Amino acid sequence: MTGRYLVADIGGTNARFAIAEGSAADGFVLAHVRRFRNEDFEHLRDAAHAYLQSWDGPAPDRACFAVAAPITPGRIRLTNSTWKFEPDELARELGLAHVIPANDFAAQARGAPLCPPGEQLVLNAAQPMPDAPIAVLGPGTGLGLGLLTPCPGGMRVIATEGGHAGFAPRTDEEIAVGKFIADEYGFVSWERLLSGRGLVNIHRALCSIEGQTWPGVRPEEITAEALSDPTSRSYRVVMLFCAALGAYAGDVAVLTGARGGTYLAGGILPRIQSLLVESPFEARRTRRGPMTRYVEAIPVRLILSDAAAFMGAAAIAEAGGL
């Protein structure tokens, strides 16, 4: 049995909408993908209305909106936007049976295994352990971590705040970077390094350690320079970033028993995939004493597509919730 769902990925700046048809078992096909700027609409309802007005196909059965916000009962407020909505009220206004809200990374996590193989880059080709948990993690604006656990009839998504676990440096350089960040912020979470702001924090730290003035670069400037100049400080920043990501991914694996696999997601990694492949990521992920073989046996894939959140939202809509 297949369904037709209105799916959305709502961030602080942009709102993306699509129609998803299919099922989690057989796969979803996305149609009529459109992006709107939040500032062009006073309310989320208005953006969703505009999207549905532009769709001339059959009406969707229900909707799932993946939003950058905590999901709480009642009215939901987006973290970095003035938009807020109450799901049942929004469903009535859009003429839908249900609008199911989901945290954006929970949707991303649910959608990761549903992305076609051509939209994934294999970083470790081990075989997943059947019925074991799967970890989905990714640096973007922040550091997201979700777990998928097999259950009768599908997968259950467990949202976490794992990006706020404590950073564990392993090299002298990482200790110095961690001290720089601790002097400024106090507690040093993994997210302080593994995010867009984390790239900036690492760059600032290396400048300070080397007694140089920080030039005020943005995350996208750091990654662009790293890709173009392997002798640059930005390249060293990205290598440290990838090494720390490997350490974090390995910690997640042993802490959660995620022997079903690790998926890397988020907005940063697809842009630097060539650097990730040549970085110490895999060595740092697997080098952990008596647990080395345990972690080596866990497959790792990088999600290249930006459709994972849509796929996950469709699966959540099909299941009627997380």
C-alpha positions as CSV (number, residue, x, y, z in Angstrom):
1,M,0.0,0.0,0.0
2,T,1.3,3.4,-0.9
3,G,0.4,6.9,0.3
4,R,0.8,10.5,-0.7
5,Y,2.2,12.9,1.8
6,L,3.0,16.6,2.1
7,V,6.5,16.8,3.6
8,A,8.5,19.8,4.6
9,D,11.9,20.6,6.0
10,I,11.6,23.9,7.9
11,G,14.7,25.7,9.0
12,G,15.4,29.2,10.4
13,T,15.9,30.7,6.9
14,N,14.3,28.5,4.3
15,A,11.3,26.2,4.1
16,R,11.4,23.3,1.6
17,F,8.3,21.4,0.6
18,A,7.7,18.3,-1.5
19,I,5.1,15.6,-2.2
20,A,6.3,12.1,-1.3
21,E,4.6,9.1,-2.7
22,G,5.3,5.5,-1.8
23,S,6.2,3.6,1.4
24,A,9.1,3.1,3.7
25,A,9.1,-0.6,2.6
26,D,9.3,0.1,-1.1
27,G,10.8,3.5,-1.2
28,F,9.5,7.1,-1.7
29,V,9.5,9.2,-4.8
30,L,9.6,13.0,-4.3
31,A,7.8,15.4,-6.6
32,H,7.4,19.1,-6.9
33,V,10.3,20.1,-4.6
34,R,10.2,23.8,-3.9
35,R,12.1,26.1,-1.6
36,F,10.7,29.3,-0.1
37,R,12.4,32.0,2.0
38,N,10.8,32.3,5.4
39,E,11.0,36.1,5.4
40,D,8.5,36.1,2.4
41,F,5.7,34.7,4.5
42,E,4.3,35.9,7.8
43,H,3.3,32.4,9.0
44,L,4.2,28.8,8.2
45,R,0.6,28.4,7.2
46,D,1.0,31.0,4.5
47,A,4.1,29.2,3.0
48,A,2.3,25.8,3.1
49,H,-0.8,27.3,1.4
50,A,1.4,28.8,-1.3
51,Y,3.1,25.5,-1.9
52,L,-0.2,23.6,-2.1
53,Q,-1.6,26.2,-4.5
54,S,1.3,25.4,-6.8
55,W,0.7,21.7,-6.8
56,D,-1.8,20.5,-9.4
57,G,-1.7,16.8,-8.6
58,P,-3.9,14.7,-6.2
59,A,-4.3,16.1,-2.7
60,P,-1.9,14.5,-0.1
61,D,-3.3,12.3,2.6
62,R,-1.5,13.8,5.5
63,A,1.6,15.8,6.3
64,C,4.8,15.7,8.3
65,F,6.8,18.9,8.9
66,A,10.4,18.5,10.0
67,V,11.2,21.7,12.0
68,A,14.3,23.1,13.6
69,A,12.7,23.2,17.1
70,P,12.0,21.0,20.1
71,I,8.7,19.1,19.7
72,T,6.4,19.8,22.6
73,P,2.7,19.4,23.1
74,G,0.6,22.3,21.9
75,R,2.1,25.2,20.0
76,I,5.6,24.7,18.5
77,R,8.0,27.6,18.1
78,L,10.8,27.4,15.6
79,T,14.2,28.0,17.2
80,N,15.6,30.6,14.8
81,S,12.4,32.0,13.2
82,T,9.4,33.9,14.3
83,W,7.1,31.1,13.0
84,K,5.0,29.1,15.4
85,F,2.2,26.7,14.8
86,E,-0.2,24.3,16.5
87,P,-0.3,21.0,14.4
88,D,-4.1,20.3,14.6
89,E,-5.0,23.9,13.8
90,L,-2.6,23.9,10.9
91,A,-4.0,20.7,9.6
92,R,-7.5,22.2,9.6
93,E,-6.3,25.3,7.8
94,L,-4.6,23.2,5.1
95,G,-7.5,20.8,4.7
96,L,-5.4,17.8,5.8
97,A,-6.4,15.0,8.2
98,H,-3.1,15.4,10.2
99,V,0.0,17.4,10.4
100,I,2.7,15.5,12.3
101,P,5.6,17.7,13.6
102,A,9.0,16.1,13.9
103,N,12.4,17.5,15.0
104,D,14.4,18.1,11.8
105,F,17.3,15.8,12.8
106,A,14.8,13.1,13.9
107,A,13.4,13.2,10.3
108,Q,17.0,13.3,8.9
109,A,17.8,10.2,11.0
110,R,14.7,8.3,9.9
111,G,15.4,9.1,6.3
112,A,19.1,8.2,6.1
113,P,18.6,4.5,5.4
114,L,15.9,5.3,2.9
115,C,18.2,7.3,0.6
116,P,19.1,5.4,-2.6
117,P,22.6,3.8,-2.7
118,G,23.6,6.3,-5.4
119,E,23.1,9.1,-2.9
120,Q,25.4,7.5,-0.3
121,L,29.2,7.4,-0.1
122,V,30.5,4.2,1.5
123,L,33.3,5.0,4.0
124,N,33.5,1.5,5.6
125,A,31.9,-1.4,3.7
126,A,31.4,-3.7,6.7
127,Q,28.1,-5.7,7.0
128,P,25.5,-4.3,9.5
129,M,24.4,-6.6,12.3
130,P,20.7,-7.4,11.8
131,D,18.3,-5.9,14.3
132,A,21.0,-3.7,15.9
133,P,20.6,0.0,16.4
134,I,21.7,2.5,13.8
135,A,23.4,5.8,14.6
136,V,22.8,8.9,12.4
137,L,25.0,11.9,13.3
138,G,25.9,15.0,11.5
139,P,27.5,18.5,11.9
140,G,25.6,21.4,10.5
141,T,24.4,24.5,12.4
142,G,24.8,22.2,15.4
143,L,25.7,18.6,15.9
144,G,22.8,16.2,15.6
145,L,22.6,12.6,16.8
146,G,19.6,10.3,16.4
147,L,19.3,6.5,16.9
148,L,17.1,4.1,14.9
149,T,16.0,0.9,16.5
150,P,14.2,-1.9,14.6
151,C,10.7,-2.6,15.9
152,P,7.8,-4.5,14.5
153,G,6.5,-2.8,11.4
154,G,9.5,-0.5,10.9
155,M,12.0,1.6,12.7
156,R,11.7,3.7,15.8
157,V,13.5,7.1,16.0
158,I,15.1,8.0,19.3
159,A,16.1,11.7,19.3
160,T,19.1,12.6,21.5
161,E,21.1,15.6,22.6
162,G,24.3,13.6,22.1
163,G,26.1,16.6,20.4
164,H,26.3,18.1,23.9
165,A,28.3,15.3,25.4
166,G,31.8,16.3,26.5
167,F,34.6,16.6,24.0
168,A,37.5,14.1,24.6
169,P,40.8,15.4,23.1
170,R,43.4,12.8,22.2
171,T,46.4,14.8,20.8
172,D,48.4,17.7,22.2
173,E,46.9,20.0,19.5
174,E,43.4,18.9,20.4
175,I,44.1,19.5,24.1
176,A,45.3,23.0,23.3
177,V,42.2,23.7,21.1
178,G,40.0,22.4,23.9
179,K,41.6,24.6,26.4
180,F,41.1,27.7,24.2
181,I,37.4,26.8,23.8
182,A,37.1,26.0,27.6
183,D,38.6,29.4,28.5
184,E,35.8,31.1,26.5
185,Y,32.8,28.8,27.0
186,G,33.6,26.7,30.1
187,F,32.1,23.3,29.2
188,V,33.4,22.0,25.9
189,S,30.9,19.9,24.1
190,W,31.5,18.0,20.9
191,E,29.3,20.5,19.2
192,R,31.7,23.3,20.0
193,L,34.0,21.7,17.5
194,L,31.7,19.7,15.2
195,S,29.5,22.3,13.6
196,G,29.7,25.3,11.4
197,R,30.6,27.4,14.5
198,G,33.0,24.6,15.5
199,L,35.0,25.1,12.3
200,V,35.3,28.8,13.3
201,N,36.2,27.9,16.9
202,I,39.0,25.5,15.7
203,H,40.3,28.2,13.3
204,R,40.3,30.8,16.1
205,A,42.0,28.5,18.4
206,L,44.9,27.6,16.0
207,C,45.4,31.3,15.3
208,S,45.7,32.0,19.1
209,I,47.9,29.0,19.8
210,E,50.3,30.2,17.0
211,G,50.2,33.9,18.2
212,Q,48.5,35.2,15.1
213,T,45.5,37.5,14.6
214,W,42.3,35.7,13.6
215,P,41.3,37.0,10.1
216,G,37.5,36.7,10.8
217,V,36.6,33.9,8.3
218,R,33.3,32.2,7.9
219,P,32.7,28.4,7.9
220,E,32.2,28.2,4.1
221,E,35.4,30.2,3.6
222,I,37.3,27.7,5.8
223,T,36.1,24.7,3.8
224,A,36.7,26.4,0.5
225,E,40.3,27.3,1.3
226,A,40.9,23.8,2.7
227,L,39.7,22.3,-0.6
228,S,41.9,24.5,-2.7
229,D,45.1,24.7,-0.6
230,P,46.4,21.7,1.4
231,T,49.1,23.9,2.9
232,S,46.7,26.3,4.5
233,R,45.6,26.7,8.1
234,S,42.1,26.0,6.9
235,Y,43.2,22.5,5.7
236,R,44.6,21.8,9.2
237,V,41.3,23.0,10.7
238,V,39.3,20.6,8.5
239,M,41.7,17.7,9.2
240,L,41.3,18.3,13.0
241,F,37.5,18.6,12.5
242,C,37.4,15.2,10.7
243,A,39.6,13.5,13.2
244,A,37.4,14.7,16.0
245,L,34.3,13.6,14.1
246,G,35.9,10.1,13.8
247,A,36.5,10.0,17.5
248,Y,32.9,11.1,18.2
249,A,31.5,8.5,15.8
250,G,33.5,5.8,17.4
251,D,32.3,6.9,20.9
252,V,28.7,6.9,19.7
253,A,29.1,3.4,18.4
254,V,30.4,1.8,21.6
255,L,28.1,3.9,23.8
256,T,24.9,2.9,22.0
257,G,25.8,-0.5,20.6
258,A,25.0,0.8,17.1
259,R,26.3,-2.2,15.2
260,G,23.6,-1.7,12.5
261,G,25.7,1.1,11.0
262,T,26.6,4.7,11.2
263,Y,25.2,7.3,8.8
264,L,26.9,10.7,8.5
265,A,24.5,13.5,7.6
266,G,24.3,17.3,7.9
267,G,25.1,20.1,5.6
268,I,28.9,20.3,6.0
269,L,30.2,16.8,5.1
270,P,28.9,16.5,1.5
271,R,30.8,19.6,0.6
272,I,34.1,18.3,2.0
273,Q,33.7,14.6,1.1
274,S,37.1,14.4,-0.6
275,L,38.8,15.8,2.5
276,L,36.9,13.5,4.8
277,V,38.1,10.5,2.8
278,E,41.7,11.5,3.1
279,S,41.5,12.6,6.7
280,P,42.2,10.7,9.9
281,F,38.4,10.1,10.3
282,E,38.4,6.4,9.9
283,A,41.6,5.8,11.9
284,R,40.3,7.8,14.8
285,R,36.9,6.1,14.6
286,T,38.3,2.6,14.9
287,R,41.5,3.0,17.0
288,R,40.2,2.2,20.5
289,G,42.2,-0.6,22.0
290,P,40.2,-3.8,22.8
291,M,37.1,-2.4,21.0
292,T,38.9,-1.8,17.7
293,R,37.5,-4.9,15.9
294,Y,34.1,-4.2,17.3
295,V,34.1,-0.7,15.7
296,E,35.8,-1.9,12.5
297,A,32.9,-4.2,11.9
298,I,30.4,-1.3,11.8
299,P,29.6,0.1,8.3
300,V,29.8,3.8,7.7
301,R,28.0,5.8,5.0
302,L,27.9,9.5,4.2
303,I,24.5,10.8,3.0
304,L,25.1,13.0,-0.1
305,S,21.5,13.9,-0.8
306,D,19.6,16.7,0.8
307,A,16.4,14.6,0.5
308,A,17.0,12.5,3.7
309,A,14.8,14.8,5.8
310,F,12.0,14.5,3.2
311,M,12.3,10.7,3.1
312,G,12.2,10.6,6.9
313,A,9.2,12.9,7.1
314,A,7.4,10.7,4.7
315,A,8.1,7.6,6.7
316,I,7.0,9.4,9.9
317,A,3.8,10.5,8.1
318,E,3.1,7.0,6.9
319,A,3.6,5.6,10.4
320,G,1.5,8.3,12.0
321,G,4.4,9.5,14.2
322,L,7.8,8.6,15.5
